[in-house]
């Protein structure tokens, strides 16, 4: 029984060793993370400003809706 388990585990390891699909997926993931980091570094200032402005507009709109005022938006 132990011999059969050893043979099956060796066959499984050989099939994993020859299968490089997982390695390719990891490489693509690393490339994606690198690209996202570069984009974030390039657009960090303008993106942060845009997000802060959008969040302020949303917050002001929610506050105005809660008080019954319609002065936000125009």
Backbone as JSON Lines, residues from 0, in Angstrom:
{"i":0,"aa":"X","n":[0.82,-1.19,0.0],"ca":[0.0,0.0,0.0],"c":[0.87,1.27,0.0]}
{"i":1,"aa":"X","n":[1.92,1.25,0.77],"ca":[2.82,2.4,0.82],"c":[3.51,2.59,-0.52]}
{"i":2,"aa":"X","n":[3.82,1.5,-1.2],"ca":[4.48,1.59,-2.51],"c":[3.53,2.22,-3.53]}
{"i":3,"aa":"X","n":[2.26,1.83,-3.49],"ca":[1.29,2.41,-4.42],"c":[1.14,3.91,-4.17]}
{"i":4,"aa":"X","n":[1.12,4.32,-2.92],"ca":[1.01,5.73,-2.59],"c":[2.22,6.49,-3.1]}
{"i":5,"aa":"X","n":[3.41,5.9,-2.93],"ca":[4.64,6.53,-3.4],"c":[4.61,6.7,-4.92]}
{"i":6,"aa":"X","n":[4.21,5.66,-5.63],"ca":[4.17,5.71,-7.09],"c":[3.17,6.77,-7.55]}
{"i":7,"aa":"X","n":[1.99,6.8,-6.93],"ca":[0.98,7.8,-7.31],"c":[1.46,9.22,-7.03]}
{"i":8,"aa":"X","n":[2.14,9.41,-5.91],"ca":[2.63,10.75,-5.6],"c":[3.73,11.17,-6.56]}
{"i":9,"aa":"X","n":[4.58,10.23,-6.97],"ca":[5.64,10.55,-7.94],"c":[5.03,10.91,-9.29]}
{"i":10,"aa":"X","n":[4.01,10.18,-9.71],"ca":[3.35,10.49,-10.98],"c":[2.67,11.86,-10.92]}
{"i":11,"aa":"X","n":[2.06,12.18,-9.8],"ca":[1.41,13.47,-9.64],"c":[2.43,14.6,-9.67]}
{"i":12,"aa":"X","n":[3.55,14.4,-9.01],"ca":[4.59,15.43,-9.0],"c":[5.18,15.64,-10.39]}
{"i":13,"aa":"X","n":[5.34,14.59,-11.14],"ca":[5.86,14.72,-12.5],"c":[4.89,15.49,-13.38]}
{"i":14,"aa":"X","n":[3.6,15.22,-13.23],"ca":[2.63,15.94,-14.05],"c":[2.58,17.41,-13.68]}
{"i":15,"aa":"X","n":[2.75,17.75,-12.38],"ca":[2.79,19.15,-11.98],"c":[4.08,19.82,-12.44]}
{"i":16,"aa":"X","n":[5.15,19.07,-12.45],"ca":[6.43,19.63,-12.86],"c":[6.41,20.03,-14.33]}
{"i":17,"aa":"X","n":[5.73,19.27,-15.16],"ca":[5.67,19.54,-16.58],"c":[4.58,20.55,-16.94]}
{"i":18,"aa":"X","n":[3.65,20.8,-16.05],"ca":[2.54,21.72,-16.3],"c":[2.95,23.11,-15.85]}
{"i":19,"aa":"X","n":[3.07,24.05,-16.78],"ca":[3.54,25.39,-16.46],"c":[2.42,26.43,-16.53]}
{"i":20,"aa":"X","n":[1.17,26.01,-16.56],"ca":[0.07,26.96,-16.64],"c":[-0.01,27.83,-15.4]}
{"i":21,"aa":"X","n":[0.22,27.24,-14.23],"ca":[0.19,28.0,-12.99],"c":[1.28,29.05,-12.93]}
{"i":22,"aa":"X","n":[2.44,28.7,-13.43],"ca":[3.56,29.64,-13.45],"c":[3.22,30.82,-14.35]}
{"i":23,"aa":"X","n":[2.62,30.56,-15.49],"ca":[2.24,31.63,-16.41],"c":[1.2,32.55,-15.76]}
{"i":24,"aa":"X","n":[0.24,31.97,-15.06],"ca":[-0.78,32.78,-14.39],"c":[-0.15,33.68,-13.33]}
{"i":25,"aa":"X","n":[0.83,33.17,-12.61],"ca":[1.51,33.97,-11.59],"c":[2.29,35.1,-12.26]}
{"i":26,"aa":"X","n":[2.94,34.81,-13.37],"ca":[3.68,35.85,-14.09],"c":[2.75,36.96,-14.55]}
{"i":27,"aa":"X","n":[1.59,36.6,-15.09],"ca":[0.63,37.61,-15.53],"c":[0.11,38.42,-14.34]}
{"i":28,"aa":"X","n":[-0.09,37.78,-13.2],"ca":[-0.54,38.5,-12.01],"c":[0.52,39.5,-11.57]}
{"i":29,"aa":"X","n":[1.78,39.1,-11.59],"ca":[2.86,40.02,-11.2],"c":[2.93,41.2,-12.17]}
{"i":30,"aa":"X","n":[2.78,40.94,-13.45],"ca":[2.79,42.01,-14.45],"c":[1.62,42.96,-14.21]}
{"i":31,"aa":"X","n":[0.45,42.43,-13.9],"ca":[-0.72,43.26,-13.63],"c":[-0.53,44.14,-12.41]}
{"i":32,"aa":"X","n":[0.06,43.6,-11.37],"ca":[0.32,44.38,-10.17],"c":[1.33,45.49,-10.47]}
{"i":33,"aa":"X","n":[2.35,45.17,-11.23],"ca":[3.35,46.18,-11.6],"c":[2.71,47.31,-12.42]}
{"i":34,"aa":"X","n":[1.86,46.95,-13.37],"ca":[1.21,47.97,-14.19],"c":[0.28,48.84,-13.34]}
{"i":35,"aa":"X","n":[-0.45,48.23,-12.43],"ca":[-1.34,49.0,-11.56],"c":[-0.55,49.95,-10.67]}
{"i":36,"aa":"X","n":[0.61,49.51,-10.21],"ca":[1.46,50.36,-9.38],"c":[1.98,51.55,-10.18]}
{"i":37,"aa":"X","n":[2.37,51.31,-11.41],"ca":[2.87,52.39,-12.26],"c":[1.76,53.4,-12.54]}
{"i":38,"aa":"X","n":[0.58,52.91,-12.88],"ca":[-0.55,53.81,-13.15],"c":[-0.89,54.63,-11.91]}
{"i":39,"aa":"X","n":[-0.89,53.99,-10.76],"ca":[-1.18,54.69,-9.52],"c":[-0.12,55.75,-9.22]}
{"i":40,"aa":"X","n":[1.14,55.43,-9.48],"ca":[2.22,56.39,-9.23],"c":[2.1,57.59,-10.16]}
{"i":41,"aa":"X","n":[1.72,57.35,-11.41],"ca":[1.63,58.44,-12.38],"c":[0.43,59.35,-12.08]}
{"i":42,"aa":"X","n":[-0.71,58.76,-11.77],"ca":[-1.93,59.53,-11.59],"c":[-2.29,59.78,-10.13]}
{"i":43,"aa":"X","n":[-1.36,59.59,-9.23],"ca":[-1.67,59.67,-7.8],"c":[-2.23,61.03,-7.4]}
{"i":44,"aa":"X","n":[-1.58,62.11,-7.78],"ca":[-2.04,63.44,-7.38],"c":[-3.4,63.79,-7.96]}
{"i":45,"aa":"X","n":[-3.56,63.64,-9.26],"ca":[-4.82,64.02,-9.89],"c":[-5.94,63.07,-9.52]}
{"i":46,"aa":"X","n":[-5.63,61.81,-9.35],"ca":[-6.64,60.84,-8.95],"c":[-7.13,61.13,-7.54]}
{"i":47,"aa":"X","n":[-6.21,61.43,-6.65],"ca":[-6.59,61.73,-5.28],"c":[-7.46,62.98,-5.22]}
{"i":48,"aa":"X","n":[-7.11,63.99,-5.97],"ca":[-7.9,65.22,-6.01],"c":[-9.3,64.96,-6.55]}
{"i":49,"aa":"X","n":[-9.38,64.17,-7.62],"ca":[-10.68,63.86,-8.21],"c":[-11.55,63.06,-7.24]}
{"i":50,"aa":"X","n":[-10.95,62.08,-6.56],"ca":[-11.71,61.28,-5.61],"c":[-12.17,62.1,-4.42]}
{"i":51,"aa":"X","n":[-11.3,62.98,-3.92],"ca":[-11.71,63.85,-2.81],"c":[-12.85,64.77,-3.22]}
{"i":52,"aa":"X","n":[-12.79,65.31,-4.43],"ca":[-13.87,66.17,-4.92],"c":[-15.18,65.41,-5.07]}
{"i":53,"aa":"X","n":[-15.1,64.19,-5.59],"ca":[-16.3,63.37,-5.75],"c":[-16.9,63.01,-4.39]}
{"i":54,"aa":"X","n":[-16.07,62.67,-3.43],"ca":[-16.58,62.31,-2.11],"c":[-17.2,63.53,-1.42]}
{"i":55,"aa":"X","n":[-16.62,64.72,-1.61],"ca":[-17.19,65.93,-1.03],"c":[-18.55,66.23,-1.65]}
{"i":56,"aa":"X","n":[-18.65,66.07,-2.96],"ca":[-19.92,66.31,-3.64],"c":[-20.99,65.34,-3.13]}
{"i":57,"aa":"X","n":[-20.62,64.08,-2.99],"ca":[-21.57,63.08,-2.49],"c":[-21.98,63.42,-1.07]}
{"i":58,"aa":"X","n":[-21.0,63.76,-0.24],"ca":[-21.29,64.1,1.15],"c":[-22.2,65.32,1.25]}
{"i":59,"aa":"X","n":[-21.91,66.35,0.45],"ca":[-22.74,67.55,0.46],"c":[-24.16,67.26,-0.01]}
{"i":60,"aa":"X","n":[-24.28,66.41,-1.02],"ca":[-25.61,66.05,-1.53],"c":[-26.41,65.28,-0.49]}
{"i":61,"aa":"X","n":[-25.75,64.37,0.21],"ca":[-26.44,63.6,1.25],"c":[-26.86,64.53,2.39]}
{"i":62,"aa":"X","n":[-25.98,65.44,2.78],"ca":[-26.3,66.39,3.85],"c":[-27.47,67.28,3.45]}
{"i":63,"aa":"X","n":[-27.43,67.77,2.22],"ca":[-28.52,68.62,1.74],"c":[-29.84,67.86,1.67]}
{"i":64,"aa":"X","n":[-29.78,66.6,1.27],"ca":[-31.0,65.8,1.2],"c":[-31.57,65.55,2.6]}
{"i":65,"aa":"X","n":[-30.68,65.42,3.58],"ca":[-31.14,65.18,4.95],"c":[-31.75,66.4,5.58]}
{"i":66,"aa":"X","n":[-31.31,67.6,5.17],"ca":[-31.87,68.83,5.74],"c":[-33.02,69.39,4.94]}
{"i":67,"aa":"X","n":[-33.26,68.84,3.76],"ca":[-34.35,69.31,2.94],"c":[-33.96,70.46,2.03]}
{"i":68,"aa":"X","n":[-32.7,70.82,2.02],"ca":[-32.22,71.92,1.19],"c":[-31.89,71.4,-0.2]}
{"i":69,"aa":"X","n":[-32.11,72.25,-1.21],"ca":[-31.78,71.83,-2.58],"c":[-30.76,72.77,-3.2]}
{"i":70,"aa":"X","n":[-29.88,73.34,-2.38],"ca":[-28.91,74.31,-2.89],"c":[-27.72,73.65,-3.56]}
{"i":71,"aa":"X","n":[-27.5,72.36,-3.32],"ca":[-26.35,71.66,-3.89],"c":[-26.69,71.23,-5.31]}
{"i":72,"aa":"X","n":[-25.75,71.4,-6.22],"ca":[-25.92,70.92,-7.57],"c":[-26.57,71.95,-8.49]}
{"i":73,"aa":"X","n":[-26.74,73.11,-8.05],"ca":[-27.17,74.04,-8.81],"c":[-27.86,75.0,-9.41]}
